[in-house]
C-alpha cells in the first residue's frame, strides 16, 4: 500500500548562509542551489500524503540571502513555485521592494530593503526559476558591501 511506503528526506531545515546552502540535519554544504535541491535525504520516514491548505501555508517558507561577486550584487529569494506574473520588484537609488506570491496557495512574501549603498535602478536584473528569484545589479561603488542594508 502506497500510504505506508517510506521515503528518504531531510528532517531539518534548509539553511542559507553567506552563499552556502545546506540542511541543518546533515550539513553537507554547497554553493549551487540546484545541487542543494537534489541532495538525497539523510533520514528515512513515512510519507505524509495529505497536506491541508493551512498546513501548506504554515510550512512553506521563503528565505533570502545576498552575495557580492565582482562588480555585481545579487539577492536570492528561495521559494517553491514563484508566481512571477503576480509578483513585483521595484527599486530606487536606495531602496528595493519585493512582493511575491509563491507556492500552490499563493502565499505572499514582502521585503523592503534600505540598501547599504546607492544603486542604479535602471540596471536591476531579475531572473526567475521555479525555486528561486535572483535580483542583481551593478555595485556602483565598486567596494564590497559588508551587509545588504544600512
C-alpha positions as CSV (number, residue, x, y, z in Angstrom):
1,X,0.0,0.0,0.0
2,X,1.5,3.4,-1.1
3,X,0.2,5.0,2.1
4,X,2.8,3.0,4.2
5,X,5.8,3.5,1.9
6,X,8.9,5.0,3.3
7,X,10.8,7.9,1.8
8,X,14.3,9.4,2.2
9,X,14.0,13.0,3.4
10,X,15.7,15.8,5.4
11,X,14.0,16.3,8.8
12,X,15.9,19.5,9.4
13,X,15.5,23.0,7.9
14,X,17.2,24.4,4.9
15,X,20.0,26.9,5.8
16,X,21.2,29.7,3.5
17,X,24.2,31.5,4.9
18,X,26.8,33.6,3.1
19,X,26.3,31.8,-0.2
20,X,26.3,28.3,1.3
21,X,23.2,26.1,1.2
22,X,22.8,23.1,3.4
23,X,20.3,21.2,5.6
24,X,20.5,21.7,9.4
25,X,20.3,17.9,9.8
26,X,23.3,16.8,7.8
27,X,25.2,19.9,6.9
28,X,26.6,18.8,3.5
29,X,27.3,22.3,2.1
30,X,27.1,23.5,-1.4
31,X,27.0,26.9,-3.2
32,X,24.9,25.7,-6.1
33,X,21.1,25.8,-5.4
34,X,20.2,23.1,-7.9
35,X,22.7,20.8,-6.3
36,X,21.3,21.6,-2.9
37,X,17.7,20.8,-4.1
38,X,18.9,17.4,-5.5
39,X,20.7,16.3,-2.3
40,X,19.3,13.0,-1.2
41,X,17.7,12.9,2.2
42,X,19.6,11.8,5.3
43,X,16.7,10.1,7.2
44,X,14.0,7.5,6.3
45,X,10.4,8.1,7.3
46,X,6.8,7.7,6.2
47,X,5.1,9.7,3.5
48,X,2.6,12.4,4.5
49,X,0.2,12.1,1.6
50,X,-2.3,14.9,2.5
51,X,-1.4,18.5,3.3
52,X,-4.2,20.8,4.1
53,X,-4.1,24.4,2.8
54,X,-3.5,25.9,6.3
55,X,-0.6,23.4,6.9
56,X,0.9,24.2,3.5
57,X,0.8,27.9,4.2
58,X,2.5,27.4,7.6
59,X,5.1,25.0,6.3
60,X,6.1,26.9,3.2
61,X,8.9,29.4,3.8
62,X,10.6,32.0,1.7
63,X,14.2,32.7,2.5
64,X,16.8,35.1,1.1
65,X,20.5,35.8,1.0
66,X,22.8,38.0,-0.9
67,X,26.3,38.0,-2.2
68,X,28.8,40.2,-4.0
69,X,30.7,38.8,-6.9
70,X,33.0,41.1,-8.9
71,X,31.1,44.3,-9.7
72,X,27.6,42.7,-9.1
73,X,25.4,42.4,-6.0
74,X,22.9,39.6,-6.1
75,X,19.9,38.8,-3.9
76,X,18.5,35.3,-4.0
77,X,14.9,34.6,-2.8
78,X,14.3,30.9,-2.3
79,X,10.7,29.8,-2.6
80,X,8.8,27.0,-4.3
81,X,6.6,27.8,-7.3
82,X,7.1,31.6,-7.6
83,X,4.2,33.2,-9.4
84,X,6.3,35.7,-11.3
85,X,3.4,37.2,-13.3
86,X,1.8,38.2,-10.0
87,X,5.0,39.4,-8.2
88,X,6.6,42.8,-8.2
89,X,10.1,44.2,-7.7
90,X,10.6,48.0,-7.6
91,X,13.8,50.0,-6.9
92,X,15.0,53.5,-6.5
93,X,18.6,54.5,-5.7
94,X,18.5,53.5,-2.0
95,X,15.5,51.1,-1.6
96,X,14.5,47.7,-3.1
97,X,10.9,46.4,-2.6
98,X,10.0,42.9,-3.3
99,X,6.5,41.4,-3.3
100,X,6.0,37.9,-4.5
101,X,3.4,35.2,-4.4
102,X,4.6,31.6,-4.2
103,X,3.5,28.0,-3.6
104,X,0.4,26.2,-4.5
105,X,-1.8,28.6,-2.4
106,X,0.0,31.8,-3.5
107,X,1.5,32.7,-0.1
108,X,2.7,36.3,-0.1
109,X,6.2,37.4,0.9
110,X,7.2,41.0,1.1
111,X,10.6,42.5,1.7
112,X,11.6,46.2,1.8
113,X,15.3,46.8,1.9
114,X,17.1,50.1,2.6
115,X,20.2,49.2,0.7
116,X,23.7,49.6,2.0
117,X,24.8,51.8,-0.8
118,X,23.2,53.6,-3.8
119,X,22.3,51.6,-6.9
120,X,21.2,52.5,-10.5
121,X,17.5,51.2,-10.5
122,X,17.5,51.0,-14.3
123,X,20.2,48.3,-14.2
124,X,18.4,45.9,-11.9
125,X,18.1,42.5,-13.5
126,X,15.6,39.7,-12.4
127,X,15.9,36.0,-13.2
128,X,13.2,33.5,-12.0
129,X,13.2,29.8,-11.8
130,X,10.5,27.6,-10.1
131,X,12.6,27.7,-6.9
132,X,14.5,30.9,-6.9
133,X,14.3,34.6,-7.9
134,X,17.7,36.3,-8.3
135,X,17.8,40.1,-8.3
136,X,21.1,41.5,-9.4
137,X,22.5,45.0,-10.0
138,X,25.9,46.6,-10.6
139,X,27.8,47.7,-7.5
140,X,28.2,51.4,-8.3
141,X,30.8,52.0,-5.5
142,X,33.0,49.0,-6.6
143,X,33.6,48.4,-2.9
144,X,32.3,45.1,-1.4
145,X,29.2,45.5,0.7
146,X,29.7,44.3,4.3
147,X,25.9,43.9,4.6
148,X,22.8,44.2,2.4
149,X,21.2,47.0,4.4
150,X,22.3,50.2,6.0
